[in-house]
Each structure stands twice: as C-alpha cells, then as structure tokens.
Amino acid sequence: MRPATSFRTSENSPSGSTSIGSDTLSRAINDAREDKTIKAIVIRVDSPGGSGLASDIIWHAVVAAKAKKPVVISMSDVAASGGYYIACGANKIIAEPSTITGSIE
C-alpha cells in the first residue's frame, strides 16, 4: 500500500507506481471479510506514510475483519506512519529486520 494523492481511490502515478486509496482498500478488506471461502487476509504494506484519515479508514476495516478471521500484515521495505498504523490493527505483523517502520505521531 502506498498513500494515494487522492486518498479515497486507487490510482497510478506518472512514475508507474500504484497508490491504494482508502475506499478501494477498505472495500476489498470488507469483501474479503464477508467471503466465506477466504480463511485469512494478508495485506502487503509498502508505505512511507500518507493521509491520516485514509489510514484510519483502513485501520477500521482491518479491525472489523480481524473480528471474523485472521488478518496478517506483511511489511515491505517501508511501513511508516500510516502504514504502521494500519498494521497495528492486525492479528500478526511480519517484517524483515531491514524494514523501516515506525511513526512520528
């Protein structure tokens, strides 16, 4: 997950990277939560930060999903600020020793 310029919807940047918006990701998490064929949700986080509001919307979706099935966050190279925040709602966080993570908030 990279923070989107418009925090509500996913988009592609001119550099070719993809940004995930809060509406898009929270909808996907909610859909996975309700899908009985999905036994767990794994979210890959690669984010230096982003919108606090977008992160809060995603965090609430993660917490709601965790009430029904396991949610695992897999941290990439960077999972800071908003990425770190959404990870805190999961059942389990997996990170490499070299993952840069944390928050100044």
Buried (B, 14 or more C-beta within 10 A) or exposed (E): BBBBEEBBBBBEEEEEEEBBBBBBBBEBBBEBBEEEEEEEBEBEBBBBBBBEEBBBBBBBBBBBBBEEBEBBBBBBBBBBBBBBBBBEBBBEBEBEEEBEBEBEE
